[in-house]
């Protein structure tokens, strides 16, 4: 099972959640929301585990924590993964868009100078701006657009740019999400939980809930569960190999 976007450090019992992920032999990308959380979050995952920690600066916090950009730059050599980063143009955060964009541009530049990273990216209410920023810094790495609910044309543009997409159970609850997923190339789709912020069966998502997406993808793609699982594993191996 594979979860390419999860906030392990934000569960009530992070150590217990990590232990359960190890028992279940999950591959997890543990994203962070500020650079100062990276070291503590990375310490949750034992060496040699299937849990990798990403260095992030969440757009909702970007304006308030822009002062942590120098720390981000110092920590970047320690990981092949960056996230959660991006832009948030929702009503609650659109007034900080200029600051968010400045932070995102700095991060993409750092990633480019570092040789590129696998990047898990937030784009709520700001899809075109995120794609524009990526287009302006093509060497930043391999973007994974997390919880991506764009139009068919936005999906096509992102795919043409080489973006990947991570999909969780929550994305498939609404018709907009299902429409976006139908437009995604099969060979660019990965699974995520966005735990503990996603929802599955009325509860906050856990990392193993990411694999519940298989059933919904099988229906949307008119494929068997076995075909979908095989494709998702192949996609995961490809993006890990490319890093």
C-alpha positions in Angstrom: 0.0 0.0 0.0 1.2 3.5 -0.9 0.4 6.9 0.6 2.1 9.8 -1.2 0.8 12.6 1.0 0.2 12.3 4.7 0.8 14.5 7.7 2.1 11.9 10.2 3.2 14.5 12.7 -0.3 15.9 13.0 -2.1 12.8 14.3 -2.9 12.7 18.0 -0.3 9.9 18.4 2.3 10.3 15.7 4.6 7.5 17.0 1.7 5.1 17.2 0.7 5.9 13.7 4.3 5.4 12.4 4.5 2.0 14.2 1.2 0.9 12.6 2.5 2.0 9.1 5.6 -0.1 9.6 3.6 -3.1 10.8 1.4 -2.8 7.7 4.5 -2.3 5.5 3.2 0.9 4.0 5.2 3.3 1.8 4.4 6.7 3.1 5.5 10.2 2.1 5.3 12.2 5.4 4.9 15.8 4.5 5.5 18.8 6.8 4.0 22.2 6.9 7.0 24.3 8.1 10.7 23.7 7.9 11.1 23.8 11.7 8.9 20.7 11.9 11.2 18.7 9.6 13.7 17.3 12.0 11.2 16.2 14.6 9.0 14.6 11.9 12.0 12.8 10.3 12.9 11.4 13.7 9.6 9.6 13.8 10.6 7.3 10.9 13.3 4.7 11.8 16.2 4.4 9.3 15.5 1.9 6.6 11.7 2.2 7.0 9.4 2.8 4.0 8.5 6.2 5.4 10.2 9.2 3.8 10.0 12.7 5.2 9.4 15.7 2.9 10.5 19.3 3.7 7.6 21.7 3.4 6.2 25.2 3.9 2.5 25.1 3.5 0.9 28.0 1.6 -1.5 28.7 4.4 1.5 29.4 6.6 3.8 30.9 4.0 3.2 34.5 4.8 3.7 34.0 8.5 6.7 31.7 8.2 8.6 33.1 5.3 11.4 33.8 7.8 12.0 30.0 7.8 13.1 30.0 4.1 16.9 30.1 5.1 16.2 27.0 7.3 14.5 25.4 4.3 17.5 26.0 2.2 19.8 24.5 4.8 17.7 21.4 5.3 17.0 20.7 1.6 20.2 18.6 1.0 18.9 16.1 3.6 15.9 14.9 1.6 14.8 14.0 -1.9 11.2 15.1 -1.2 9.6 18.5 -0.8 6.1 19.1 0.5 3.7 20.4 1.3 4.3 23.5 -0.8 2.2 25.5 -3.3 -0.5 28.2 -3.3 -3.9 28.6 -1.7 -6.3 31.0 -3.3 -9.3 30.1 -1.2 -11.3 32.9 0.4 -9.5 32.5 3.8 -6.0 32.9 2.3 -6.2 34.8 -1.0 -5.2 38.0 0.7 -1.7 36.5 1.3 -1.3 35.3 -2.3 1.6 37.7 -3.1 3.5 36.5 -0.1 2.7 32.9 -1.0 3.9 33.3 -4.5 7.1 34.8 -3.4 7.8 31.9 -1.1 6.9 29.3 -3.7 9.2 30.9 -6.3 12.0 30.9 -3.8 11.4 27.2 -3.0 11.2 26.2 -6.6 14.5 28.1 -7.3 16.1 26.3 -4.4 14.9 22.9 -5.7 16.2 23.7 -9.1 19.6 24.7 -7.8 19.7 21.4 -5.8 19.2 19.3 -8.8 15.4 18.8 -8.5 13.1 17.2 -6.0 9.9 15.2 -5.9 7.4 17.8 -4.8 4.0 17.4 -3.3 2.0 20.5 -4.1 -1.1 22.2 -2.9 -3.1 24.2 -5.5 -6.6 24.9 -4.0 -8.1 27.9 -5.7 -4.8 28.7 -7.5 -4.3 25.9 -10.0 -3.3 28.1 -13.0 -0.9 30.2 -10.8 0.8 27.0 -9.5 1.2 25.7 -13.1 2.6 29.1 -14.2 5.2 29.0 -11.3 6.2 25.5 -12.3 6.4 26.4 -16.0 8.8 29.3 -15.0 11.1 26.9 -13.1 11.1 23.7 -15.2 14.2 22.2 -13.4 12.6 22.2 -10.0 11.8 18.5 -10.1 8.8 16.3 -10.4 5.6 17.9 -9.2 2.8 15.7 -7.7 -0.4 17.8 -7.6 -2.0 16.7 -4.4 -5.9 16.6 -4.0 -6.0 18.1 -7.5 -9.6 19.1 -8.5 -9.1 21.0 -11.8 -10.9 21.3 -15.0 -10.3 18.8 -17.9 -8.1 21.5 -19.6 -6.1 22.2 -16.4 -5.5 18.4 -16.0 -4.3 18.3 -19.6 -2.0 21.3 -19.2 -0.5 19.8 -16.0 0.0 16.4 -17.7 1.7 18.1 -20.7 4.1 19.8 -18.3 5.0 16.4 -16.7 3.0 16.8 -13.5 1.8 13.8 -11.5 -1.4 13.6 -9.5 -2.1 12.1 -6.0 -5.7 11.0 -5.4 -7.3 10.0 -2.1 -10.8 8.8 -1.1 -11.9 12.3 -0.4 -11.2 13.4 -3.9 -13.6 10.8 -5.3 -16.6 11.9 -3.1 -17.6 14.8 -5.3 -18.4 14.9 -9.1 -15.7 17.6 -9.6 -13.1 15.4 -8.2 -14.3 12.4 -10.2 -14.3 14.4 -13.4 -10.8 15.6 -12.8 -9.6 12.0 -12.1 -11.2 10.7 -15.3 -9.1 13.2 -17.3 -5.8 12.2 -15.6 -3.4 9.9 -17.5 -3.4 6.5 -15.8 0.4 6.4 -15.8 0.6 9.7 -13.7 -1.8 8.8 -10.9 -0.6 8.0 -7.3 -2.6 7.4 -4.1 -2.7 9.6 -1.0 -4.7 9.9 2.3 -3.9 13.5 3.2 -4.5 12.2 6.7 -5.6 13.4 9.1 -7.4 16.0 7.0 -9.1 13.7 4.5 -12.3 11.7 5.2 -13.0 8.0 4.7 -16.2 6.4 6.0 -16.9 9.4 8.2 -13.5 9.4 9.9 -10.2 11.2 9.5 -8.2 9.3 6.9 -5.3 7.1 8.0 -2.4 6.2 5.7 -3.7 2.8 4.8 -7.0 4.4 3.7 -5.1 5.8 0.6 -5.5 2.3 -0.9 -9.3 2.5 -0.6 -8.9 4.8 -3.7 -8.3 1.6 -5.8 -12.0 0.7 -5.8 -13.1 4.2 -7.0 -10.4 4.3 -9.7 -11.4 0.9 -10.9 -15.0 2.2 -11.5 -13.9 5.4 -13.2 -11.4 3.6 -15.4 -13.6 0.6 -16.1 -10.8 -1.6 -15.0 -10.3 -4.4 -12.5 -8.9 -3.9 -9.0 -5.9 -5.9 -10.0 -5.2 -3.8 -13.1 -5.5 -0.6 -11.0 -3.3 -1.9 -8.2 -0.7 -3.0 -10.7 -0.7 0.4 -12.4 -0.4 2.3 -9.1 2.5 0.2 -8.0 4.2 0.7 -11.4 3.6 4.5 -11.2 5.1 4.6 -7.7 8.2 2.7 -8.7 8.6 5.0 -11.7 8.5 8.3 -9.8 10.8 6.9 -7.1 13.3 5.7 -9.7 13.3 9.0 -11.5 14.2 11.0 -8.4 
